[in-house]
Amino acid sequence: MSPSGRQHDAHGGSPKIPIPSDPSAGLPMTLRSVLTIAGALLPLAAGPVLAQRDPSPPQLVREDASFPASLERIEPGWDVVVRSDDEVHRVPARHLVAWGEFRDSDRGPQIVLVDGSWLVGDVRRIDENHVQILSSLWGEVSLPKNRVRGVLFNPSVDPLQRDRVRGQIFASQGDDHQLWLENGDAIAGTAQRLVEQEIGPGELSISLVFVTQGRELLIDLDKITALVFNSSQDQRASQPVSHTLLGLADGTRLIVRDIELSDRVARLALDGDIQLTIDPPSLWELTVLVQPLGAGIVYLSDLESVGYKHIPLLTRTIPQGLDRNSQGGALRAGGKRYAKGIGMPSASRVAYALRGRYQRFAAEVVLDDSAGPSGSVVFRVLFSDGQGGWETAWESPLVRSGDPPRPISVDTRGVQAMVLIVDMGQRGDVQDHALWLNARLVELQK
């Protein structure tokens, strides 16, 4: 692995691909024209209104195809059995991009684990070594405190704000616990325990005892946005070679290392020896997303690119997002949260060395929900012609905010290098937060 944690090409060394330093050279004339705009904007039309998307049937996405399907069961090794058009299909994990879709919830509390999982459930007890929760899915669960990164007690109804708070939970540093209150205050200290108080006939209030600067504060949970368990102990998650992202109907999101199945029990193993158990029929009914990671799909966000370039319309240069949007947030489209993909602004490009090792490139292109109503872009895929130039292999129509993800699939047999381009649409670069969701390569059959 590289120091950045991204895979280098298996052949080693820096790929020698003739990508000119002039970002407009060798690119389509439309992009070259856009990149020469010196701050002048095209006439602006009235912006589109974000579409209200009807719930669609769950999709099963394979390496190079997708179709609607209902989940029948999960098998050991994360192969899935699905039903589509009254036919049953078994899809091996190594060929599965994802089944289903995940929408996280504003239901709380959400117990955020060190590995990036979170469980929806009530916090029943906090002591020196454990956080005990009560979940409608898992029952009573005692979690090692050093594997809990924090608790989001009152998640925002705004999904982008939930993403920001979770990001701040992981970014928090220091040995003191952090208490973030609904009024915006932040307090450093130590979370001691939960206490119940009777506030009326048959009415209980739960409060947190929090010690700061030698004083005990008693704070009602309804007034707490989040509690962060900073610690001098090692809170890093060990990264397994492969794991599976599992989304549940209550908004729980799990990164599962292994699954053990019997007729009566499904046992899910998480980081830090955390185990969750449930009966298999309930698990199949409540599962809304299955996405094996590291099992065989080659995602562009896990590969080292040859180079990335953004040409700002004015002055601000925006980085590429790897499994993040170009603003650094989670990948979101149509209210759904995605785990894998690439985020790019308009007037940007990124190149990859393929070396003839892959037969197909596939993805779903869309604008991130953070684009609001104003974004519009054109997506392009270019292949090296072997002589220092580039040929357009695929081009989208104008993609606007609110449009559903558009699947693409391009034959890459014999292709040595590929460039992904996002061009400006109708409004310059305003809110052009483009996504290549589940951008992936299908290896040649051996």
Secondary structure, DSSP 8 states (H G I E B T S, - for coil): --TTS-B--TT-S-------SSTTTTS-HHHHHHHT--S-------------------EEEESS-EEE-EEEEE-TTS-EEEEETTEEEEE-GGGEEEEE-----S-S-EEEETTS-EEE-EEEEE-SSEEEEEETTTEEEEEEGGGEEEEESS--SSHHHHHHHHHHHHH--SSSEEEEETTS-EEEEEEEEEEEEEEETTEEEEEEEEEETTEEEEEEGGGEEEEE---SS-------S-EEEEEETTS-EEEESEEEE-SS-EEEEEGGGEEEEE-HHHHHHHEEEEEEESSS-EEGGGB--SEEEE--SSS-----EESS-TTSS-EEETTEEESSEEEE-SSEEEEEE-TT-EEEEEEEEEE-GGGTT--EEEEEEEEE-SSS-EEEEEE---EETT---EEEEEE-TT--EEEEEEEE-SSTTTT--EEEEEEEEEE---
